């Protein structure tokens, strides 16, 4: 789910858009559905995080078990990310694309234990890390019968999508290894559709997400660039995949590992809400700008997959939202319909137009529809964490 905002901002400017419109401010990122106040730490206010190009100052190093809200302000000159990691760099919560001067929030459910916080200036590398201790006991959100049913339903969706991801990625890998460039190009956006739908869960697991989905500029110096986009460049730019067999095999192996771990993972209901929002952030910062699939220009396949994946997470939570925030549900239905209609205008056969076929006005309309949807989706985590 990584995106180069430096490139994204440039492309947004060309489209007459603004990079900041892709991400909510603190007043909306953790807002509740009712009064619209910022989401609070379960035992107090949000934990302030001051991020710069060299530091990640978290206001506290210990929080009580339960849900915590982290409010991250980027005072540096580089776009940054914030993560809370469990052992093995398992991602418990994250917020990406925090541009300089912006404050964003993320709500995370944390059982007692030892964790690390990390800011990633430039959105690469292991980040500036610090310890975080979580103490005491809490009643897991999933103890609630409706929230437990929501996570179970979402896991069924992840299972169905990951099964097809395995099949389509294997077909793509086979085409690459056979040096069938035409067939591999056809399969590239199709296989990625299923990857993008499950990415909120897939990105939990350490370095697997960047190994599968990193763009060239996302890779830290000295690290190997692998995954979908490495092969994409060879297909469309070099037009030669004769040496990509090992890269294709690694992609398939990484996908198999992600699928196995995703299907076995225990999910917090907050992850569904954060994932739904994160998928829209990806659209706003990468797909709209053409940064994501910069060689193939098949960004609208990813756009559609992100929208579908976001909707699936929201639909899993729908019974809870209908009970706790019915007005929010009505707004979500309206804004999802608007975003789907805006995207649907760019259907082409069984797929989508290339990003290069869209005008600046087309991109602006899509951006407006996604931003209109992202605002109510940003309220879901606070509703779930009540």
C-alpha positions as CSV (number, residue, x, y, z in Angstrom):
1,X,0.0,0.0,0.0
2,X,3.0,2.2,-0.3
3,X,2.9,5.3,-2.5
4,X,5.4,7.9,-3.5
5,X,3.7,11.1,-2.6
6,X,6.4,13.2,-4.2
7,X,5.4,11.7,-7.6
8,X,1.7,11.7,-6.6
9,X,1.8,15.4,-5.7
10,X,3.4,16.2,-9.0
11,X,0.8,14.3,-11.0
12,X,-2.0,15.8,-8.9
13,X,-0.7,19.3,-9.8
14,X,-0.8,18.4,-13.5
15,X,-4.4,17.2,-13.0
16,X,-5.3,20.5,-11.3
17,X,-5.7,18.7,-8.0
18,X,-4.0,19.2,-4.6
19,X,-2.0,16.6,-2.7
20,X,-3.5,17.5,0.6
21,X,-7.0,16.7,-0.7
22,X,-6.0,13.0,-0.6
23,X,-5.7,12.9,3.1
24,X,-8.0,14.1,5.9
25,X,-7.1,16.5,8.6
26,X,-7.1,15.6,12.3
27,X,-10.6,17.0,12.6
28,X,-11.9,14.3,10.3
29,X,-9.5,11.4,10.4
30,X,-10.7,10.1,13.8
31,X,-14.1,11.9,14.0
32,X,-17.0,10.2,15.6
33,X,-20.3,9.9,13.7
34,X,-22.3,11.8,16.2
35,X,-20.8,15.1,17.6
36,X,-17.9,15.0,15.2
37,X,-15.3,15.3,18.0
38,X,-11.9,13.7,17.6
39,X,-11.7,10.1,18.6
40,X,-10.3,9.7,22.1
41,X,-7.8,7.4,23.7
42,X,-9.9,4.8,25.7
43,X,-8.4,6.2,28.9
44,X,-7.8,9.9,27.8
45,X,-7.0,12.0,24.8
46,X,-5.1,11.1,21.7
47,X,-1.4,10.2,22.0
48,X,0.5,13.0,20.3
49,X,3.3,12.0,17.9
50,X,5.7,14.7,16.6
51,X,7.3,13.4,13.4
52,X,10.2,15.1,11.6
53,X,12.7,14.1,9.0
54,X,14.9,12.6,11.8
55,X,12.7,12.0,14.9
56,X,9.5,10.3,16.0
57,X,8.6,11.8,19.4
58,X,5.7,9.9,20.9
59,X,4.2,11.7,23.9
60,X,4.1,8.5,26.1
61,X,5.9,5.2,26.1
62,X,3.2,3.3,27.9
63,X,-0.6,3.1,27.3
64,X,-3.3,1.0,28.8
65,X,-4.6,-2.0,27.0
66,X,-7.5,-1.4,24.7
67,X,-8.1,1.1,21.9
68,X,-5.7,4.1,21.6
69,X,-5.7,7.0,19.2
70,X,-2.4,8.3,17.9
71,X,-2.4,11.8,16.5
72,X,0.6,12.3,14.2
73,X,1.8,15.7,13.1
74,X,4.4,15.9,10.4
75,X,6.8,18.8,11.2
76,X,9.4,17.7,8.7
77,X,10.0,18.3,5.0
78,X,9.3,14.7,3.8
79,X,6.1,12.8,3.5
80,X,6.0,10.3,6.4
81,X,4.1,7.3,7.7
82,X,3.4,6.1,11.3
83,X,3.2,2.5,12.4
84,X,2.6,0.5,15.6
85,X,4.4,-2.8,15.3
86,X,4.1,-6.0,17.3
87,X,6.8,-8.7,17.4
88,X,8.1,-9.7,14.0
89,X,7.0,-6.3,12.6
90,X,3.4,-7.3,12.5
91,X,1.4,-4.1,11.8
92,X,-1.1,-3.4,14.5
93,X,-2.0,0.0,13.0
94,X,-0.7,2.5,10.5
95,X,-1.4,5.7,8.7
96,X,0.4,6.6,5.5
97,X,0.9,9.7,3.3
98,X,1.2,12.3,6.1
99,X,2.5,15.3,4.1
100,X,4.5,18.0,5.8
101,X,2.3,20.2,8.0
102,X,-0.5,17.7,8.2
103,X,-1.9,16.0,11.2
104,X,-3.6,12.6,10.9
105,X,-5.0,10.1,13.4
106,X,-5.2,6.3,13.7
107,X,-7.1,4.2,16.2
108,X,-5.4,1.0,17.2
109,X,-6.6,-1.9,19.4
110,X,-3.6,-3.1,21.5
111,X,-3.6,-6.0,24.0
112,X,-1.0,-5.9,26.8
113,X,2.5,-6.5,25.6
114,X,5.6,-4.9,24.1
115,X,5.4,-2.9,20.8
116,X,7.3,-0.5,18.7
117,X,6.3,2.8,17.2
118,X,7.9,4.0,14.0
119,X,7.8,7.1,11.8
120,X,9.1,6.6,8.2
121,X,10.4,9.9,6.7
122,X,10.2,9.6,2.9
123,X,8.1,6.4,3.5
124,X,11.1,4.0,3.1
125,X,13.2,1.9,5.3
126,X,12.7,0.6,8.8
127,X,11.8,4.0,10.2
128,X,12.7,5.9,13.4
129,X,11.6,3.6,16.1
130,X,10.8,3.7,19.8
131,X,9.4,1.3,22.5
132,X,5.7,1.2,23.5
133,X,4.5,-0.8,26.4
134,X,0.9,-1.7,26.8
135,X,-0.3,-2.7,30.3
136,X,-3.3,-4.0,32.0
137,X,-6.3,-5.9,30.7
138,X,-9.2,-5.0,28.3
139,X,-12.2,-6.6,26.9
140,X,-11.5,-7.2,23.2
141,X,-13.8,-5.4,20.8
142,X,-14.5,-8.8,19.2
143,X,-16.1,-10.0,22.4
144,X,-19.1,-8.0,21.1
145,X,-21.3,-10.5,19.2
146,X,-22.0,-8.1,16.3
147,X,-18.3,-7.1,15.9
148,X,-17.3,-10.8,16.1
149,X,-19.7,-11.6,13.3
150,X,-18.3,-8.6,11.3
151,X,-14.8,-9.9,11.4
152,X,-15.9,-13.4,10.6
153,X,-17.8,-12.2,7.6
154,X,-14.8,-10.1,6.4
155,X,-12.5,-13.1,6.8
156,X,-14.8,-15.1,4.5
157,X,-14.4,-12.3,1.9
158,X,-10.6,-12.3,2.3
159,X,-10.6,-16.1,1.8
160,X,-12.7,-15.9,-1.4
161,X,-10.5,-13.2,-2.8
162,X,-7.2,-14.8,-1.8
163,X,-8.1,-18.1,-3.4
164,X,-8.5,-16.4,-6.7
165,X,-5.4,-14.3,-6.1
166,X,-3.4,-17.5,-5.9
167,X,-4.9,-18.8,-9.2
168,X,-4.5,-15.5,-11.2
169,X,-1.0,-14.8,-9.9
170,X,0.1,-18.3,-10.9
171,X,-1.2,-17.7,-14.4
172,X,0.6,-14.3,-14.5
173,X,3.9,-15.9,-13.2
174,X,3.6,-18.7,-15.7
175,X,3.2,-16.2,-18.6
176,X,6.2,-14.2,-17.4
177,X,8.4,-17.4,-17.2
178,X,7.2,-18.4,-20.6
179,X,8.2,-15.0,-21.9
180,X,4.7,-14.5,-23.2
181,X,4.7,-10.8,-22.9
182,X,1.2,-10.3,-24.4
183,X,-0.4,-12.8,-22.1
184,X,1.5,-11.4,-19.1
185,X,0.3,-7.9,-19.9
186,X,-3.3,-9.1,-20.0
187,X,-3.0,-10.9,-16.6
188,X,-1.1,-8.1,-14.8
189,X,-4.1,-6.0,-13.9
190,X,-6.3,-9.0,-13.3
191,X,-4.1,-10.6,-10.8
192,X,-3.5,-7.3,-9.0
193,X,-7.3,-6.8,-8.7
194,X,-7.4,-9.6,-6.1
195,X,-4.2,-8.4,-4.4
196,X,-5.6,-4.9,-3.9
197,X,-8.9,-6.1,-2.5
198,X,-7.1,-8.0,0.4
199,X,-4.3,-5.6,1.0
200,X,-5.6,-4.2,4.3
201,X,-4.9,-7.7,5.8
202,X,-2.0,-8.6,3.6
203,X,0.0,-5.5,4.6
204,X,0.0,-6.6,8.3
205,X,2.8,-9.0,7.8
206,X,6.2,-7.3,8.0
207,X,8.1,-6.9,4.7
208,X,5.8,-8.9,2.6
209,X,3.7,-6.0,1.3
210,X,6.7,-4.0,0.0
211,X,8.3,-7.2,-1.4
212,X,5.1,-7.7,-3.5
213,X,3.9,-4.2,-4.2
214,X,6.7,-1.6,-3.9
215,X,7.4,0.9,-6.6
216,X,11.0,1.5,-7.5
217,X,11.4,4.7,-5.5
218,X,9.9,3.0,-2.4
219,X,12.9,0.7,-2.1
220,X,15.6,1.7,0.4
221,X,19.2,1.9,-0.9
222,X,20.9,-1.5,-0.9
223,X,17.6,-3.4,-0.9
224,X,16.4,-5.5,-3.9
225,X,13.3,-4.3,-5.8
226,X,10.9,-7.3,-6.4
227,X,7.3,-7.9,-7.0
228,X,4.5,-6.8,-9.4
229,X,5.9,-3.4,-10.3
230,X,9.4,-4.7,-11.0
231,X,7.9,-7.1,-13.6
232,X,5.5,-4.4,-14.8
233,X,8.5,-2.2,-15.8
234,X,10.2,-5.0,-17.6
235,X,6.9,-5.8,-19.5
236,X,6.1,-2.3,-20.6
237,X,9.4,-0.5,-20.7
238,X,12.2,-3.0,-21.3
239,X,9.8,-5.3,-23.2
240,X,12.0,-8.2,-22.0
241,X,11.3,-10.6,-19.1
242,X,13.9,-13.2,-20.0
243,X,15.6,-12.7,-16.7
244,X,12.5,-12.3,-14.6
245,X,12.0,-16.0,-13.8
246,X,13.4,-15.8,-10.2
247,X,11.5,-12.5,-9.6
248,X,8.3,-14.2,-10.7
249,X,8.9,-17.2,-8.5
250,X,9.6,-15.0,-5.5
251,X,6.4,-13.1,-6.2
252,X,4.4,-16.3,-6.2
253,X,6.1,-17.6,-3.0
254,X,5.4,-14.2,-1.3
255,X,1.8,-14.3,-2.4
256,X,1.4,-17.8,-1.0
257,X,2.8,-16.8,2.3
258,X,0.6,-13.7,2.5
259,X,-2.5,-15.8,1.7
260,X,-1.7,-18.4,4.3
261,X,-1.0,-15.8,7.0
262,X,-4.0,-13.6,6.0
263,X,-6.4,-16.6,6.3
264,X,-5.0,-17.5,9.7
265,X,-4.9,-14.0,11.2
266,X,-7.1,-12.8,14.0
267,X,-8.4,-9.4,13.1
268,X,-9.5,-6.5,15.3
269,X,-12.8,-4.9,14.1
270,X,-10.9,-1.6,14.1
271,X,-8.7,-3.1,11.3
272,X,-11.7,-3.4,9.1
273,X,-12.5,0.3,9.5
274,X,-8.9,1.4,9.1
275,X,-8.5,-0.8,6.1
276,X,-11.6,0.6,4.4
277,X,-10.1,4.1,4.8
278,X,-6.6,3.0,3.8
279,X,-7.8,1.6,0.5
280,X,-9.4,4.9,-0.4
281,X,-6.2,6.8,0.6
282,X,-4.4,4.6,-1.9
283,X,-6.8,5.7,-4.6
284,X,-6.5,9.3,-3.7
285,X,-2.7,9.3,-3.6
286,X,-1.7,6.7,-6.2
287,X,-4.5,5.5,-8.6
288,X,-5.9,9.0,-9.4
289,X,-2.4,10.3,-10.2
290,X,-1.3,7.4,-12.3
291,X,1.7,6.8,-9.9
292,X,0.7,3.3,-8.9
293,X,0.9,1.5,-12.3
294,X,3.1,4.1,-14.0
295,X,4.3,1.8,-16.8
296,X,1.2,-0.1,-17.7
297,X,-1.3,2.7,-16.9
298,X,-3.8,0.1,-15.6
299,X,-4.5,2.1,-12.5
300,X,-8.3,2.0,-12.9
301,X,-8.3,-1.8,-12.3
302,X,-6.6,-1.1,-9.0
303,X,-9.0,1.8,-8.3
304,X,-12.0,-0.5,-8.8
305,X,-10.5,-3.2,-6.6
306,X,-9.7,-0.7,-3.8
307,X,-13.3,0.6,-3.9
308,X,-14.7,-2.9,-3.8
309,X,-12.4,-4.0,-1.0
310,X,-13.3,-0.9,1.0
311,X,-17.0,-1.5,0.5
312,X,-16.6,-5.2,1.6
313,X,-15.1,-4.1,4.9
314,X,-17.8,-1.5,5.5
315,X,-20.6,-4.0,4.6
316,X,-19.1,-6.5,7.1
317,X,-19.5,-3.8,9.8
318,X,-22.9,-2.6,8.5
319,X,-25.1,-4.2,11.3
320,X,-23.0,-2.5,13.9
321,X,-23.1,0.9,12.1
322,X,-26.8,0.6,11.5
323,X,-27.4,0.3,15.2
324,X,-24.8,2.8,16.4
325,X,-24.8,5.4,13.6
326,X,-27.7,5.0,11.2
327,X,-27.2,8.4,9.6
328,X,-23.6,7.5,8.8
329,X,-24.8,4.4,7.0
330,X,-27.1,6.4,4.8
331,X,-24.3,8.8,3.9
332,X,-21.9,5.9,3.2
333,X,-24.5,4.3,0.8
334,X,-24.9,7.6,-1.0
335,X,-21.2,8.3,-1.4
336,X,-20.3,4.7,-2.4
337,X,-22.9,5.0,-5.1
338,X,-21.4,8.3,-6.2
339,X,-17.9,6.9,-6.4
340,X,-19.0,3.8,-8.2
341,X,-20.9,5.9,-10.8
342,X,-17.9,8.2,-11.3
343,X,-15.6,5.2,-11.9
344,X,-18.2,3.3,-14.0
345,X,-18.1,6.1,-16.6
346,X,-14.7,4.8,-17.6
347,X,-15.5,1.2,-18.3
348,X,-14.0,-0.2,-21.5
349,X,-15.1,-3.7,-22.5
350,X,-14.6,-6.1,-19.7
351,X,-12.0,-3.8,-18.1
352,X,-11.2,-0.1,-17.8
353,X,-9.7,2.7,-19.7
354,X,-6.0,3.3,-19.3
355,X,-5.1,6.2,-17.0
356,X,-3.6,8.0,-20.0
357,X,-7.0,8.1,-21.6
358,X,-8.6,10.2,-18.9
359,X,-8.7,14.0,-19.1
360,X,-7.9,16.3,-16.2
361,X,-11.6,16.9,-15.8
362,X,-12.2,13.1,-15.6
363,X,-9.5,12.9,-12.9
364,X,-11.0,15.8,-11.0
365,X,-14.4,14.2,-10.9
366,X,-13.0,10.9,-9.7
367,X,-11.0,12.7,-7.0
368,X,-14.0,14.6,-5.8
369,X,-16.1,11.4,-5.6
370,X,-13.4,9.6,-3.6
371,X,-12.8,12.5,-1.2
372,X,-16.6,12.7,-0.6
373,X,-16.6,9.0,0.3
374,X,-13.4,9.1,2.4
375,X,-14.8,11.7,4.8
376,X,-17.7,9.5,6.2
377,X,-15.5,6.4,6.1
378,X,-13.0,8.2,8.3
379,X,-15.7,8.2,11.0
380,X,-16.2,4.4,11.2
381,X,-13.2,3.5,13.4
382,X,-14.4,5.8,16.2
383,X,-17.9,4.2,16.0
384,X,-16.5,0.7,16.2
385,X,-14.2,1.6,19.1
386,X,-17.0,2.9,21.3
